[in-house]
């Protein structure tokens, strides 16, 4: 069966911001392909209708208000402030000028509002649907992303501290992750932890 991944476009002239957001989006929604553009001209030259969502810098939205107003449900405005007075009322917004854990939380909240339980998304390819972690590793992962330290995990699960450390290492290896933020995204998007508990 021929499977085409849905696409997201990031439109922002700030290269570092774009690269960081692209990495986070691919972790939050591994099913997506993320394309990046520095200008609106680049986006319009590449069939903008093919994208499920646009993550766009505020100045680009303001300069191209008619296009993004017509695509309001697909547009997420990238702002530099959490203040509601600095956001555009008709669009969803996320503040990119926050620590990584807060940005991850905003992305996860946005993803759950629009696509909770896979709603409005194409089915995941079989390889991404497979269960990768054991039940015990899932328990350990859930406690890690809820902020528990190794000793607390050991006490809650009634296992040794060395066993917790081994589980942590195996979880990160199996999932190919290097940070707790990435692990948090995985746990929330797969329904192992409620976003309100992190």
C-alpha positions in Angstrom: 0.0 0.0 0.0 1.4 3.4 -1.0 1.5 5.6 2.1 1.9 9.4 2.0 2.7 11.2 5.2 0.7 14.4 5.9 2.7 17.6 5.8 3.3 20.6 8.0 5.0 23.8 6.8 7.0 26.2 9.0 7.3 29.7 7.6 9.8 31.8 9.5 13.0 33.7 8.5 14.7 32.7 11.8 16.7 29.6 10.9 17.5 28.5 14.4 13.9 28.8 15.5 12.8 26.8 12.5 15.2 24.0 13.1 14.3 23.7 16.7 10.6 23.8 16.0 10.9 21.2 13.2 12.7 18.8 15.5 10.0 19.2 18.2 7.1 18.8 15.7 8.6 15.7 14.3 8.8 14.3 17.8 5.3 15.3 18.7 3.8 14.1 15.5 6.1 11.5 14.0 3.6 10.7 11.3 4.2 14.2 9.8 6.7 15.4 7.2 7.8 19.0 8.1 8.9 21.4 5.4 10.5 24.7 6.2 10.4 28.1 4.3 12.1 31.4 5.1 9.5 33.5 3.2 5.9 33.5 2.0 7.2 33.5 -1.6 8.9 30.1 -0.9 5.7 28.7 0.5 3.5 29.8 -2.3 6.0 28.4 -4.9 5.6 24.9 -3.3 1.9 24.2 -3.5 0.7 25.6 -0.1 -2.6 23.6 -0.2 -0.7 20.4 0.3 -0.1 21.2 4.0 -2.3 20.2 6.9 -0.9 23.0 9.1 1.2 26.1 8.8 3.4 27.3 11.7 4.1 30.9 10.8 6.0 33.8 12.2 3.7 36.7 13.3 5.2 39.2 10.9 4.6 36.8 7.9 1.0 36.3 9.0 0.5 40.1 9.2 2.1 40.7 5.8 -0.1 38.0 4.2 -3.2 38.3 6.3 -5.7 37.5 3.5 -4.1 34.1 2.8 -3.8 33.0 6.4 -7.3 34.3 7.3 -8.6 32.0 4.5 -6.6 29.2 6.1 -7.3 30.1 9.7 -8.0 26.6 10.9 -4.7 25.4 9.5 -2.6 28.3 10.8 -0.7 28.4 14.1 1.0 31.8 14.7 4.5 31.8 16.3 4.6 34.6 18.9 7.3 35.9 21.1 5.1 36.6 24.1 2.6 34.7 26.2 0.5 37.8 26.7 -2.9 37.5 25.0 -2.7 41.2 23.9 0.2 40.2 21.6 -1.7 37.4 19.9 -4.1 37.5 16.9 -7.6 36.7 18.1 -8.7 34.7 15.1 -5.7 32.3 15.1 -4.2 29.6 17.4 -0.9 30.8 18.7 2.1 29.3 20.4 4.9 31.3 22.1 8.3 30.2 21.0 10.2 32.4 23.5 9.8 30.0 26.4 11.9 27.1 27.9 11.8 23.8 26.0 9.5 22.1 28.5 6.9 24.9 28.2 7.1 24.8 24.4 6.6 21.1 24.4 3.6 21.5 26.6 2.1 24.1 24.3 2.6 21.8 21.3 1.1 18.8 23.1 -1.9 20.9 24.2 -2.4 22.1 20.6 -2.1 18.6 19.2 -4.6 17.2 21.7 -7.1 19.9 21.0 -7.0 19.4 17.3 -6.0 15.7 16.9 -6.6 14.0 20.3 -6.8 10.2 19.9 -5.7 10.6 16.3 -8.8 12.6 15.3 -8.6 14.3 11.9 -5.3 12.4 11.2 -4.6 9.7 8.7 -3.9 6.2 10.3 -0.3 5.7 11.5 1.8 3.4 9.4 2.0 -0.1 11.0 5.6 0.3 12.0 4.7 3.3 14.2 1.8 1.4 15.8 3.9 -1.4 17.2 4.3 -1.6 21.0 8.0 -0.9 21.6 8.2 -0.8 25.4 7.4 -3.5 28.0 4.7 -2.9 30.6 7.3 -2.2 33.3 9.2 0.2 31.0 5.9 2.1 30.3 5.4 2.4 34.1 8.9 3.7 34.6 8.5 6.1 31.6 5.2 7.5 33.0 6.9 8.3 36.3 9.9 9.9 34.7 7.8 12.3 32.7 5.8 13.2 35.7 9.0 14.4 37.3 9.9 11.5 39.6 13.6 10.9 40.4 15.1 7.4 40.3 14.7 6.8 44.0 11.0 7.8 43.9 10.4 5.5 41.0 12.1 2.6 42.7 10.0 3.2 45.9 6.7 3.5 44.0 7.3 0.4 41.8 9.0 -1.6 44.6 12.1 -2.3 42.5 15.8 -1.6 43.0 17.5 1.7 42.1 19.8 -0.1 39.7 16.8 -1.6 37.9 15.3 1.8 37.5 18.5 3.1 35.9 18.6 0.1 33.6 15.0 0.6 32.6 15.7 4.3 31.9 18.6 3.5 29.7 16.7 0.8 27.7 13.7 3.1 27.3 15.9 5.9 25.8 17.7 3.4 23.6 14.5 1.7 22.3 12.9 5.0 21.5 16.1 6.6 20.2 15.6 9.6 22.5 18.1 11.7 24.3 16.0 14.0 26.5 13.2 13.9 29.0 11.3 16.5 26.8 11.3 14.0 23.9 10.2 11.2 26.2 7.4 13.4 27.6 6.2 14.1 24.0 6.2 10.3 23.3 4.4 9.5 26.5 1.6 12.1 26.1 1.0 11.5 22.4 0.8 7.8 23.0 -1.7 8.2 25.8 0.6 6.9 28.6 0.4 10.1 30.6 -2.2 12.9 30.8 -0.7 16.2 29.9 -2.2 17.7 33.1 0.0 15.4 35.2 3.3 16.8 33.8 
